[in-house]
Amino acid sequence: MSKKIVGLVGSPRPDGLTNKLVSSALKGAEKVGATIEVVQMSECVVEACRDCLPWICADNLRCTYEDPHLQIISEKMLNCDGVVWGTPVYWGDTTAMVRLLMLKLFRLYARSQSFKSIPAFGIAIAGGSGNGLISGLRPLYHFFRIMWMRGITPLPVTRFDMDEALKKAELSGRKVAEMEKKPFESRDDRDYWYDNIPYLAVSNAEERKLLAAVTYEGLPAERKELVKGSWTSADVLSAAGQTLESMNEISRIYDSSFEKHMQE
Ligand SMILES: Cc1cc2nc3c(=O)[nH]c(=O)nc-3n(C[C@H](O)[C@H](O)[C@H](O)COP(=O)(O)O)c2cc1C
């Protein structure tokens, strides 16, 4: 029987950038024989958790309050072999609908480890200034970790590198479909795995540097020439322990690159 990969589109816009990225990942999964399913979360927004007490939902695995959308998504996730979850970045975070769903799924299924070992791939698209491309991913990977899922390298995206990101998404979707459900041996094994996942632990300065590199890459050659020296200056300042001054150089690259992109 073929594997079932579920793609969650965490945007209010069903045909936006998140959808493109999640669809690309699912295309990769489909190419290696998986059956795929897209969930447009905008059509399935769950209610906020009401923190019922006593906390019985973790025992009977059912929300105390009627929430048909939660039921629909839960069933898909409980019966899949891999998850692709995409969110737009809103103020450096996920969208509210993604948060609401994660909190309810935590509440119901964390204790029973119902999603244990499911391969998971998270995508965050910072489609405005590009800020928050990493911080937007963290809640998704916190979710994967707490649920004992097997998160793979995430995909932080901006609107400046969409073409490249679509290709990467396809490869990662394929990887999710090819992975076996391999359980973690212990909590330490799990946390060690997540501590070694790229991007998640970067500082604000490193996030800005990544963003500057992405926006710089998209500049025409003559424009690159104007700010090229700032990369060297940033490295020299950083090596000399002048971290703040180094950050200023990186910001100069980003500001200049962003301004150019805005003119286009
Ligand atoms: C409330 C709100 C907050 C946003 N915050 C950010 C942000 O912090 N960084 C960013 O790059 N873009 C931000 N954006 C822009 C979205 O990330 C962008 O529109 C994205 O493409 C939305 O994904 P979609 O096309 O799938 O809807 C924000 C948009 C909204 C509506």
The ligand as an SDF file (V2000), in Angstrom:
LIG
                    3D

 31 33  0  0  0  0  0  0  0  0999 V2000
   -0.5220   40.0210    9.9610 C   0  0  0  0  0  0  0  0  0  0  0  0
    0.6150   39.7970    9.0150 C   0  0  0  0  0  0  0  0  0  0  0  0
    1.9120   39.7860    9.5060 C   0  0  0  0  0  0  0  0  0  0  0  0
    2.9960   39.5650    8.6320 C   0  0  0  0  0  0  0  0  0  0  0  0
    4.2580   39.5200    9.1500 N   0  0  0  0  0  0  0  0  0  0  0  0
    5.3140   39.2780    8.3160 C   0  0  0  0  0  0  0  0  0  0  0  0
    6.6360   39.1760    8.8370 C   0  0  0  0  0  0  0  0  0  0  0  0
    6.8920   39.2390   10.0440 O   0  0  0  0  0  0  0  0  0  0  0  0
    7.6430   38.9630    7.9430 N   0  0  0  0  0  0  0  0  0  0  0  0
    7.4150   38.8390    6.6030 C   0  0  0  0  0  0  0  0  0  0  0  0
    8.3480   38.6680    5.8340 O   0  0  0  0  0  0  0  0  0  0  0  0
    6.1690   38.9140    6.1000 N   0  0  0  0  0  0  0  0  0  0  0  0
    5.1240   39.1090    6.9180 C   0  0  0  0  0  0  0  0  0  0  0  0
    3.8430   39.1360    6.4150 N   0  0  0  0  0  0  0  0  0  0  0  0
    3.6490   38.8590    4.9770 C   0  0  0  0  0  0  0  0  0  0  0  0
    3.3260   37.3750    4.7450 C   0  0  0  0  0  0  0  0  0  0  0  0
    4.3400   36.5400    5.2410 O   0  0  0  0  0  0  0  0  0  0  0  0
    3.1720   37.1230    3.2610 C   0  0  0  0  0  0  0  0  0  0  0  0
    2.0660   37.8470    2.7790 O   0  0  0  0  0  0  0  0  0  0  0  0
    3.0520   35.6510    2.9000 C   0  0  0  0  0  0  0  0  0  0  0  0
    3.2940   35.5100    1.5330 O   0  0  0  0  0  0  0  0  0  0  0  0
    1.7250   35.1010    3.2110 C   0  0  0  0  0  0  0  0  0  0  0  0
    1.6560   33.7590    2.7330 O   0  0  0  0  0  0  0  0  0  0  0  0
    0.5260   33.3450    1.6940 P   0  0  0  0  0  0  0  0  0  0  0  0
    0.9300   33.9440    0.3730 O   0  0  0  0  0  0  0  0  0  0  0  0
    0.5580   31.8670    1.6710 O   0  0  0  0  0  0  0  0  0  0  0  0
   -0.7480   33.8780    2.2430 O   0  0  0  0  0  0  0  0  0  0  0  0
    2.7600   39.3650    7.2480 C   0  0  0  0  0  0  0  0  0  0  0  0
    1.4450   39.3820    6.7650 C   0  0  0  0  0  0  0  0  0  0  0  0
    0.3850   39.5940    7.6230 C   0  0  0  0  0  0  0  0  0  0  0  0
   -1.0130   39.5650    7.0660 C   0  0  0  0  0  0  0  0  0  0  0  0
  1  2  1  0
  2  3  1  0
  2 30  2  0
  3  4  2  0
  4  5  1  0
  4 28  1  0
  5  6  2  0
  6  7  1  0
  6 13  1  0
  7  8  2  0
  7  9  1  0
  9 10  1  0
 10 11  2  0
 10 12  1  0
 12 13  2  0
 13 14  1  0
 14 15  1  0
 14 28  1  0
 15 16  1  0
 16 17  1  0
 16 18  1  0
 18 19  1  0
 18 20  1  0
 20 21  1  0
 20 22  1  0
 22 23  1  0
 23 24  1  0
 24 25  2  0
 24 26  1  0
 24 27  1  0
 28 29  2  0
 29 30  1  0
 30 31  1  0
M  END
$$$$
